[in-house]
Amino acid sequence: MRFGFVVPHATAREFAELAALGEARGWDGVFTWEAVWGEHAWVVLGAAAMVTERIRLGTLLTPASRWRPWDLASAVGTVDRLSGGRVVMSVGLGAVHEGWTAFEADEGRRARAEKLDECLAIYDGLMRGQPFAYQGRHYSAKPTDHLVPDPPVQRPRPPVWVVGARVAGRAAQPSLERAARWDGLLPVIVDATDGRSPDGPAELASVAGEVRALRAAAGLADEAFDIVVEADSTREFIQLDPPDPQSWAAAGATWWVESWWTVEPGRAGLAEVRRRVEAGPPR
């Protein structure tokens, strides 16, 4: 089990300082989130890359359907090279909210899903190198030898963790199938309520088992794959039962990410995040 934390509110400089503190206190990863308008996640992670040497740097998460694929590949590849190969990108359809629709109309879940898949396909192709061509419904790419960037440090690409939602009562599970094609799973259960985290290690093991079976069928069983659990040791935002990481690791989780989303913005909130980071991971 590896341990990370999300910084809910911070400037790029503050995030970099927290990343350095987290590295010193034994954390394995630090994560930011992508705003439609605000601090740029990949600039923030680039700042953190300059003041750290070991800790992994990632998003939780990137709504990839909003990106032009080549722009996303440029951003992620740049930070991966800058950090010496420590980037991980989490992706999903994104939560449509007022901060999104103030600038962009919601194209609908189906269009966002199509764009997500096409964006990841082009991201993967560009990371693997030229010549690369792609023709999709929303995006296309042609081979080019014009100012081709160096490859990322991580090969064939910086890893991609994908939100995989298991929908109760549905035979086909396209969201889980998407997650199985990539490098990690952020599990969500969709039942009579809205999407939620697995309610215990047994449910996590069940979802992880479905995804691993899909990977085995695709010939990916022997490749590395992460299972990510969002957690909150304070039990303010997420109340896991049982609350200890070991039980979830036994169910297949490889990452425990402290998600302190209830911490308010401002000086007091930043001080509270710093206190929690200073305390170290809940090993």
N, C-alpha and C positions, 0 to 999 in steps of 0.2 A: 504494500500500500504506500502510495506517495501522497503528500499533503500540500495543498495549495490554498490560497485565499483570494477573494475578490475584493478589490478596492471600490466601494460604491460611489465615492465622490472625492475628486482630487484634481489639482492641476497636473500638468505633465511633470513639473519639477517635484511636486509633493509625491506623485506616484513613484517617480524614480527613487526618491529618498526612502519610501516604504519598501520598494523592491530590494534595495540594498540592505535595509534592516531585516527584511524577511530572509534574505540569503544568510546573513550573519546569525540569525536565530534558528536556522535549520529547516526552513520551509523549502519545499521542492518546486513550487510554482506560484506565480502571481498573475492575476487576471484582471483585465479591464473589460468594459462593455462599449459598444458602438452607439454613439448618439447620431441622430440625423443632423443635428446642429449643436455643436459644442466642442469639447476637447476631442481631437482626432485620435482614435484609438491607436493607429499604427505609428503616429508621431510620438504618442505617449510611450508605447513599447520601445520605440527606438531610443528615447531618452533613458529608459531603464536599462537597455542593453549596454549603454555607455558606462554605467556605474556598477555593473554586476558581472560575474564571471561564470556562475554555475546555475543559478535558479532559472527555471523555464518560464517563458513569457508568452501569454496567450490572451485570447478574447473569450468572453463568456456572455454573449456570443456575437457572431457576425451575421447579420441578415444578408446573406450573399446575393439574394435576388435583387437587392438595391444597387449592387456594384456592376460596373462594366468588368467583365472577367479579366481583361488584360491589366486594368488598373489594380484589381485585387492581387493578381499575381505579382505585379511590380511592388506593391506595398509589402506583402508578406515576404517575398524574396529578398527585398532590401533589408528588412529587419532580421531575417534569418542569417544573411551574410554578416551583418553588423554584429550580431550576437554570437557568431561562431556556431550556429546551428542549434538554437534553443527555443525556436518558435513552435507553438501549436495553435491552430485555429479551430474554434468551435463554430458551427454553423447551424442555422435553422431558418424557418420561414419568417421569423421575427414577429414580435407582438405589435400589431397595428394600434396606434394610440394617437392622441391629439398632437403630440410632438412630431409625429410622422405625417399625418394628413394635413397639417398646417402647410406643408411644402409639396407633398406628393399624394396624388389620389391612390387609394388602394385598388390595385388591379384585380383583386380577388385571389383566393387561396390557390386555385388551380394555376393561374398564371405565375404566381410566386413560386409554386413548386416546380413548374417547368423551367423557370429562369434559374432557380437554385441548381437543378440538375445540369443545365447547360453551362452555367458559370463554373461549377466544379469540374466538368469535363474539360473545359478550356484551361482552367487553372492547372489541372494535372498535365495536360499536354504541353503547355508552355514551360512548366517546371522541368519536364523531361527533355526539352530542347528542340531545336529545329532540325529538319523541316517538320512543321506541324500544320495540319489543316483540319477545319471543322466546319460543318454546315448544320445549323439547327433552325428551329422555328424563330427564335429570338436573337441569336447571335451567330456570327460566323467568323472564321479566321483563315487566313491564307499563309503559306510559308513565306518567311522573309529572312534576309540576312543583313538587314539594316540595323546597326547598333544593337546587336543582340547582347543582352546582359549576361554576366557570368551565371552559372547554375547556382541554385541554393546549396548550402552546406549539407543539409539533410537530403538524402536521395532515397527514392526518386522525387520526393517533395517534402516540405514540412507537413507533419501529420494533420489530418482533418478529423475532428470529432463531430459527430452529427446527432442532432436531436432525433431520437427514434420513438415514435408514439405508437403504442399498442392500443388499438381501438377495440373495446369489448364487443363481442358478437359479430365481428367481421372476419370472413375467411381470409381474404387478401389483406396483407399488411404492408402497403407500399412504403410507409415511413420507416418501418424496420428493415425492409429490403434496401432502402437507400443507405441507412446507417451501416448495414453489413458490407456494403461495397467500399467503405472507407476505413478509417483507422481507429475509430473509437465511437462509443455510444453514450449519449446522455439520455437515460431512459425516462419516458413519460407514459403514464397510464391514463387513457381516456375512457371513462365509463359514464355513469349517470350524472356525474358532476363534470366540471371542467377538467382539463389536464392536471394531473398531480404527479408527485414523485411516488415511486413504489412504496407501499405501506409497511414493508418489512423485508428482511433478507430473503425470505422464501419467494416473494413476488419478484424481487430483483433477479434472483437466480433463474426464475422461470423466463423472464424477458431475455436475460443474457443468453440462456440456453437456446431460445428461438433464433436469436441473431447469430450465435455461433454455428447453429445448424445450417443457416443460410450461407454463412461463409464457407463451411465445409463443402456444401453443394457447388459453390463457385470456385473451389480449389484454393481457398484462402486460409484454410485451417491452421497452417503452420506459420502464418505471418502474425506479427505483433498486433495486438488489438486491446484498447483500453476500455474499461467500464468505469464511468465517472459518476460519483454520488455527490450531489449538492447537499451540504450539511451546514449546521449551525450549532456549535457546542454550547452556545448560550440558550438555545431552544427558543429564541425570540422569533425568528423568521421561519425556520424549518424545525420540526420536532420529530426526529427519527426515533424509532422504537425497534430495537434497543439503541441507545445513544452512542455505544462504543464502536470505534472503527473496526475492531477485530471481527465482529460479527458480520459486518458488511464485506470485509475482505474475504472471509470464508465463503460468502455467497458469490464471489467473483469480482468484486469491485477492485480496481487498481488505483483509483484516485479518489481522495476525500477532499472536496473543495469547500472550505468555509465561505458561506455566502451571506454576508452581513448586510443584506439589503435594507434592513430596518434602521440602520444607523443614519441619522439625519445629516444633511450637508451643513457645513460651517465649521468653525474652529473647534467647538466642543466635539462634534462628530469625528473630525480628523484625529483629535487627541484620543478618542475612544478606539478608533481603528488602530492607531499606533500602539496603544496599550495591548490590544489583542495580538497584534503581530509580535510585539516584544515578548509575549508570554510563550511563543513557540507553538508548534503543532501539537495536537492532542494525541500523541502517540501512546 
